Amino acid sequence: MDIGGKLIVIIKENTFQKINKNIEDLLKNNTLDFYIKMPNNLFSEQNRSVATAIFGWTKGVPHNHNKYLHRHHKAYHSDLC
């Protein structure tokens, strides 16, 4: 992917909490543009659900830790940043 390229992924919401050390490396070199929490029952099987989120990234642009992200139409400062 080229510098300035965009990436959107859907992953388990707590993935970055598990790899907290690596998130700092990601944010040094890339921008987390947005984070959208999906409904808890969106992915469910056998009465178990997985909390998922959509993350939007820009490659090669360091993250601005003072930037507010938007989720559910409300501004908030992400604890990932």
C-alpha positions in Angstrom: 0.0 0.0 0.0 1.3 3.5 -0.9 1.9 6.2 1.7 -1.4 8.0 2.2 -3.3 4.8 1.2 -6.5 4.0 3.0 -7.3 0.7 4.8 -10.7 -0.3 6.4 -10.9 -3.5 8.5 -13.6 -5.2 10.5 -12.1 -7.0 13.5 -12.9 -8.0 17.1 -13.3 -4.8 19.1 -10.8 -5.8 21.8 -8.0 -6.8 19.4 -6.0 -3.6 20.0 -6.4 -4.0 23.8 -4.6 -7.4 23.5 -1.8 -6.0 21.4 -1.4 -2.7 23.3 2.4 -2.6 22.8 2.0 -2.8 19.0 -0.7 -0.2 18.8 1.8 2.5 19.7 4.0 1.4 16.8 1.0 1.5 14.5 0.1 5.0 15.6 3.6 6.4 15.2 3.5 5.7 11.5 -0.2 5.6 10.6 -3.4 7.5 11.4 -6.5 6.0 12.9 -9.1 8.0 11.0 -12.2 6.4 12.5 -13.6 3.7 14.7 -17.2 2.5 14.5 -18.5 0.0 17.1 -20.8 -2.5 15.5 -23.9 -3.9 17.3 -23.0 -6.7 19.7 -25.3 -9.2 18.0 -24.2 -8.6 14.5 -21.9 -11.7 14.4 -23.4 -14.4 16.6 -23.5 -18.1 16.5 -24.7 -20.7 19.1 -25.9 -17.9 21.4 -22.4 -16.3 21.5 -21.7 -12.9 20.0 -18.5 -11.2 19.1 -18.1 -7.5 19.6 -16.7 -6.1 16.4 -15.7 -2.7 15.1 -14.7 -1.0 11.8 -11.3 0.7 11.9 -10.2 3.2 9.2 -6.5 3.9 8.7 -4.3 6.1 6.6 -0.8 4.6 6.0 2.4 6.6 6.6 0.8 9.6 8.3 1.6 9.7 12.1 -1.5 9.8 14.3 -2.5 13.1 15.9 -3.2 12.1 19.5 -5.3 15.3 20.0 -7.7 14.3 17.2 -11.2 13.4 18.1 -12.8 10.4 16.5 -16.5 9.9 15.8 -18.6 7.0 16.9 -22.4 6.7 17.0 -22.6 10.4 15.8 -21.0 11.6 19.0 -17.5 13.1 19.3 -15.2 11.4 21.7 -11.5 10.9 22.3 -10.6 7.3 21.7 -8.8 5.4 24.5 -6.9 3.7 21.6 -5.1 7.0 20.8 
